[in-house]
Amino acid sequence: MKKKVIVLSLGGSLIIPNEINIKFLKEFKKIILKNSKKYKFIVVCGGGSVARKYISGLKDLNINEKLQSFAGISVTRMNARFMNYIFNINPEKGMPHKIKVLKKYIKKQDVVFCGALEYKPDQTSDSTSAEIATYFKTNFINLTNVQGLYDKNPVKYKNAKFISKISWKDFDKMANKIKFKPGQHFVLDQTASKIILKNKITTYIIGKNLKQLDNILNNKKFIGTRIKD
């Protein structure tokens, strides 16, 4: 049986919160390899706090947003290379920058890592993930530093309400109440929300408890948010 491709967006804040999160990365590797018997995985790495530091520095120096984005993209690709090494993969030909290259890689490998692909305005690695999920006609799972979607930022507001299910349309409205900026914190960027709405991509948002990822992959109940009509 041909393996289904699953697209994961792995937040940079999970790879390197402050120091490298060895415990999390070991568990991530274990769960991906366990489930690679029935799936192939394309893992899009985010830039996290490292990218935000570069972006903030350029912003303070009045460098334009396009170059701020380039700095963030570079960090996502470095994180992807680092994840390759954790999985004992040596990407001798470099990080994929185009979906066509990803397609070649995923034919030969069960797990492929990448960062953001080609530069496009108003996008983060979330949009890259949504585009890849559209191309492969598959589900998109976003792993971030909160356990799912809230009506407001749960880090700032203790009374933030958790949202376990939401329609594509309602999520798009919610995402677009925020103005895009490079390195933003919202769980999925505005371009990603448009892509998943337009292409009806079933999308999951989960946190760093990797049991929830395993549950989704095995059609079990999970703690997180599902975006679907």
Secondary structure, 3 states (H helix, E strand, C coil): CCCEEEEEEECHHHHCCCCCCHHHHHHHHHHHHHHCCCEEEEEEECCHHHHHHHHHHHHHCCCCHHHHHHHHHHHHHHHHHHHHHHCCCCCCCCCCCCHHHHHHHHHHCCEEEECCCCCCCCCCHHHHHHHHHHHCCCCEEEECCCCCEECCCCCCCCCCCEECEECHHHHHHHHCCCCCCCCCCCCCCHHHHHHHHHHCCCEEEECCCHHHHHHHHCCCCCCCEEECC
